[in-house]
Amino acid sequence: MRVTIEVSDAIIAQAAAAGMSPEAYAEQRIREHMAREAAAAQPKTEAEMRNFVDAMTRYSDSIPASPRGTYSREEIYSDRD
């Protein structure tokens, strides 16, 4: 694997601050990133989805209605054939 000088210098500095070798520090950071990615890919539970929907709709009652009502399908997709 090749990294730029700037990245290499940053890893060396961060590893030194953490009291680790650059190799061990880089490996740890990669493993942490992979674990976060894997966790994000997991299906959400019903409670997590409910919390997400509740958070997204928390202030929806304060959104003003469209002054002209609804939009037709043709208006929404007018840029497509």
N, C-alpha and C positions, 0 to 999 in steps of 0.2 A: 504494500500500500504506500502511496506517495501522498505527502501533505505539503502545503505551501510553507514557506519559512515563517510567515506570520502565525499560522495555525500551530506550527511546531513550537514557536517561542511561547505562545499562549499556553499550550499544554504543559510545557516545561515549567512555566511560572506557576500555574495552578497546581501542578503536581507538587512542586516544592512547598507551596503554601499548605497543602494537605499532608505534607510529610511522606509523600509516596514517590516511587520512581515514575518517570513519564509513561513507561509501558504499562505499569499496573494501573496508573490513573486513567489512561486512555481506555484500557480494557474495562475498568469499572464503569466509566461513563457510557461506553457502548452498551454494556449489559443493562445499565439503568434505563437507557433509551429504549432498548429492545423490550424490556419488561413493561414500560409505559405504553408502547405501541401494542403489545399483546393484550394488555388490560383494556385498552381503548377499543380493541376489536371484539371484545367479549359482548355477547348479547346483553342488553339491559334487562333488569328485572321489571316487573310490573310497577313496583313502588318507585323505581328510578324514573321510569317513563312518566308516571303520574306527576312526580316532582318536576320533571322537565316541562311538561305541558302546563302545569300550574304556574311555573316561573315565566313561561313565555306569554301566558295570558293574564298575568297579574294586573296589568294596567290597561287591558284591552277595552274596558268600559269607558276610558277617557279618550279613545281614538274617535275623532269625528266621522260621521257617516259620509260617504261619498255624496257630493252635492247633486250628482245626476243619477244616483241609484246604482244599478248594476251594469256590468259590461258584458257584451255578447261575446261568444266564443270567437267570432270573426274579428272583433276589435282586439282581443287579446293576442290572437295569432295572425295579425294582419301582415307581419313581416315574413310569413312562411307561405308556401304554395299549397 
